Structure formats: structure tokens, C-alpha cells
Amino acid sequence: FGFGGGILKYIIGNGGFVNGINMAPSLIASAWDYIKIRGFLAPLTVMGMIAQAVCLATLDTKTPAIAVLVASVLNVFGDYLLVAKFKMGLQGAALATAVAGAGSSLLLLLQTKKKFLSWKKLSGDQKKLPSFISLPDPKSFMSLVKLAGPIFFVLVGKIICYSSMTKRASDFEMMSLATHNIMIRVFFFFCTFGDGFSLAAQSFIPQVLYKEVKDDKTLTQNSITANNDNVDDVRDGILKSPSRENKLNAKYLLKQILLLSTAMAVGNAWLIKTAMQNWGTFFTNDPTILSLLASPTRVFYISISTFLHPIIMALEGSILATRDLGFLVAAYGGTMVCLLSLLQFATSSFTGVWRMFFVFQLIRFTTFGYRVYSKSRVEMA
């Protein structure tokens, strides 16, 4: 609530006209009501995101898919009931979305609890394991901070970059801002297809890299050496450092993910190009906005940016899978500074905003691609 109120205050200031938009008291009140409703169930949504990550880490892709279906059904039904029937307006839409997110989160949490209980039974000494929901000890918390801290920085960096585009677009006429909002929402829609490749890389590559050695009492020193070049890297039947064979298998898996992401990229680019040029009336009936959407230059920049996104996500997922977090933080720090500088000092039109976004995508694609390629060459040497 504190952050939401602060951000809202930063955007609207003291009311009045902001970039040509009338920030009337009723509009401000509606925005604050929306933030309060969504924020109330935000903790449960965060827990659901963690539960989804657990499911994906254990290669359970079925439960997250069912959760998305449940959320979609609840959201559609809630919008119809609260907005269309009870005329609750923006508050009804916020409540429907919040309840939908809570429903999917509860489903994910229940499935994760089943997994937790099964792990507890397999561990033998159940007293040493914490309860399903508990505070971590200081050592575990510091381990979590070391892992989650860089990822948090990356996520915040992405939010700042996307938000800075909208902020810069608001410096131009109101029709440009309205067009930008449509374009960025369509882009985010296609992002969901690309984000799946990042999750796939994070889920499957570690499984291949750190394969378990068969627990066999007759396992000899020679058989361990055959599984791994360094005998010291085998502890309790688990490879602490990937063997050459595992690295080759992971490299082959990454190639398959990149191939699929490229195919998805081609389809996404064609669809978004078609949407901007021919399906604009699905988003608005305003002739000025329709002409801005169909501009060949802007269509080119959003299409090529959308094309790059699935491949970028596959590469980013592989970097996360190998826990190369220091590089990722440095890359996003530099890329964020570059985009903010370009938007501020090298952008003089609405089209320039999307030109700089294309540059942002190109930098990510080049940086991540070179990192993955160079690391794979060093490790295979």
C-alpha cells in the first residue's frame, strides 16, 4: 500500500492536467481503490508465484497450466458478474482480477504442499525439516538473498525500462500516449509466449547439467571417473560439477530451445505486424490512433522487437540456469542506463521511443548471445 500510494502520487502529482489528461478527484479515487483491492491480495499472489516456480523446478508443467486456466475462468466470470451485472466498474474489475489470482495461487500452493509432504516422508527424520510455511534461519535467509537479490535487481531493471518508455511517450501528444499504451499491451501479450522459453531453460537445463549418479553399492572408482572427469566432484552420488557428457547434453538441449524460440519469434513477429496494420479496430475506433498504429516505421520496430524477445528469453533463461547472476546484473545495469540515456537525449518523437526500444532489445540479444556462446566454448575446451 505504501509503495502503491507513493507511485500514484508521483504520477498524478497534485491533480489537475498531467500531459493533457485531466486528473480529476474521481479518477484519482478510482485509481487508489484499484491499488487497495489489488494490493490486499498481493501477498497471496507472491506466494503463488513461488509455488509456480517450485512446480516448474520439479518439471510439473501441468499444475501451472491448470492454474492459468482457473484464473482465466474466474476472471471472465468475475468481470461479467461484478462489472456487467452489479455495475461495480473499475473496482469490480480489480476485485475480479484479484480473486482470480488468489484462486490460481491457492491451487498452486495446495499442489506444492503435497510435494513438500512427500519430500518430508522421504527424508526420514521429519523433525529436522521446517513446516510448510515458516521463517528461514539466518543462514538460509542469506543464501536466499544471494540468489534472489540479483534476480530482484533484474526484474526491477525490466520494470524501469518499460516504464521509462511510457514516461517518455507521455512527453508527446495525448494520441501518441494512447497509441503507445495499445502497442505496449500487445507486445506484452506476445511476451507471454517468449517467457515460456526462459522458464523451460531454467527448469530443464539444470536437470541435465547436474544429473545424479546411480546409487549403486557396487559403484567403483573407475565407474565414477567414467561419469565425471573429476572424482572430487562426486559427493553422495550427485555431481557437484557437470561432467563433459552432461555439458554436451545441456548444449544440445539449449540448441533445441533456441530453435523453438526462433520459430516462435517468426510467428509472433508476423502476428503483431498483422495486428498493427489490419486489426487496429479491435483495440480502438479512433481514426487518429488507427493511423498511428499502422505507421510502417513503428510497425517495423515493434515487429522486430517482438521477433527478438523469445530468443532473448531463451538465452536469459540459460544464463539463470547456470547461475551466472553477476553477469546478468551487470548486463541489465548497463542496458538500463543505456536505454534511459537514449530515451532522454536521443529521442525527439514518439517513433523514436520504439526505435530506442529496438536498440534495447538488440543490446540484450547481442550481450546474452555472446555470453552463452563464449561460455560454452570455454567449457567445451
FENDAUR-V605252 format. One record per backbone hydrogen bond with DSSP energy under -0.5 kcal/mol. CO is the residue of the C=O (numbers start at 0). NH is the residue of the N-H. If there is no record, write none. Layout:
BEGIN
co & nh
CO & NH
CO & NH
END
This chain:
BEGIN
co & nh
0 & 4
1 & 5
2 & 6
3 & 7
4 & 8
5 & 9
6 & 10
7 & 11
8 & 12
11 & 14
15 & 17
15 & 22
16 & 18
17 & 20
20 & 17
20 & 22
21 & 23
22 & 15
23 & 27
24 & 28
25 & 29
26 & 30
27 & 31
28 & 32
29 & 33
30 & 34
31 & 35
32 & 36
33 & 37
34 & 38
35 & 39
36 & 40
38 & 41
40 & 44
41 & 45
42 & 46
43 & 47
44 & 48
45 & 49
46 & 50
47 & 51
48 & 52
49 & 53
50 & 54
51 & 55
52 & 56
53 & 57
54 & 59
55 & 58
58 & 60
59 & 63
60 & 64
61 & 65
62 & 66
63 & 67
64 & 68
65 & 69
66 & 70
67 & 71
68 & 72
69 & 73
70 & 74
71 & 75
72 & 76
73 & 77
74 & 78
75 & 79
76 & 80
77 & 81
77 & 82
78 & 82
78 & 83
79 & 84
80 & 85
81 & 87
87 & 90
87 & 91
88 & 92
89 & 93
90 & 94
91 & 95
92 & 96
93 & 97
94 & 98
95 & 99
96 & 100
97 & 101
98 & 102
99 & 103
100 & 104
101 & 105
102 & 106
103 & 107
104 & 108
105 & 109
106 & 110
107 & 111
108 & 112
109 & 113
110 & 114
111 & 115
112 & 116
113 & 117
114 & 118
115 & 119
116 & 120
117 & 121
118 & 122
119 & 123
120 & 123
122 & 124
123 & 125
124 & 127
125 & 128
131 & 133
136 & 140
137 & 141
138 & 142
139 & 143
140 & 144
141 & 145
142 & 146
143 & 147
144 & 148
146 & 150
147 & 151
148 & 152
149 & 153
150 & 154
151 & 155
152 & 156
153 & 157
154 & 158
155 & 159
156 & 160
157 & 161
158 & 162
159 & 163
160 & 164
161 & 165
162 & 166
163 & 167
164 & 168
165 & 169
167 & 170
168 & 171
172 & 175
172 & 176
173 & 177
174 & 178
175 & 179
176 & 180
177 & 181
178 & 182
179 & 183
180 & 184
181 & 185
182 & 186
183 & 187
184 & 188
185 & 189
186 & 190
187 & 191
188 & 191
189 & 192
189 & 193
190 & 194
191 & 195
193 & 196
193 & 197
194 & 198
195 & 199
196 & 200
197 & 201
198 & 202
199 & 203
200 & 204
203 & 207
204 & 208
205 & 209
207 & 210
208 & 210
210 & 238
213 & 215
215 & 218
219 & 223
220 & 224
221 & 225
222 & 226
223 & 227
228 & 230
229 & 232
230 & 233
232 & 234
232 & 239
232 & 240
234 & 237
236 & 212
237 & 234
237 & 239
242 & 246
243 & 247
244 & 248
245 & 249
246 & 250
247 & 251
248 & 252
249 & 253
250 & 254
251 & 255
252 & 256
253 & 257
254 & 258
255 & 259
256 & 260
257 & 261
258 & 262
259 & 263
260 & 264
261 & 265
262 & 266
263 & 267
264 & 268
265 & 269
266 & 270
267 & 271
268 & 272
269 & 273
270 & 274
271 & 275
272 & 276
273 & 277
273 & 278
274 & 278
278 & 281
279 & 282
279 & 283
285 & 289
286 & 290
287 & 291
288 & 292
289 & 293
291 & 294
294 & 298
295 & 299
296 & 300
297 & 301
298 & 302
299 & 303
300 & 304
301 & 305
302 & 306
303 & 307
304 & 308
305 & 309
306 & 310
307 & 311
308 & 312
309 & 313
310 & 314
311 & 315
312 & 316
313 & 317
314 & 318
315 & 319
316 & 320
317 & 321
318 & 323
319 & 322
322 & 324
323 & 327
324 & 328
325 & 329
326 & 330
327 & 331
328 & 332
329 & 333
330 & 334
331 & 335
332 & 336
333 & 337
334 & 338
335 & 339
336 & 340
337 & 341
338 & 342
339 & 343
340 & 344
341 & 345
345 & 347
348 & 352
349 & 352
349 & 353
350 & 354
351 & 355
352 & 356
353 & 357
354 & 358
355 & 359
356 & 360
357 & 361
358 & 362
359 & 363
360 & 364
361 & 365
362 & 366
363 & 367
364 & 368
365 & 369
366 & 370
367 & 371
368 & 372
369 & 373
370 & 374
371 & 375
372 & 376
373 & 377
374 & 378
375 & 379
376 & 380
377 & 380
END
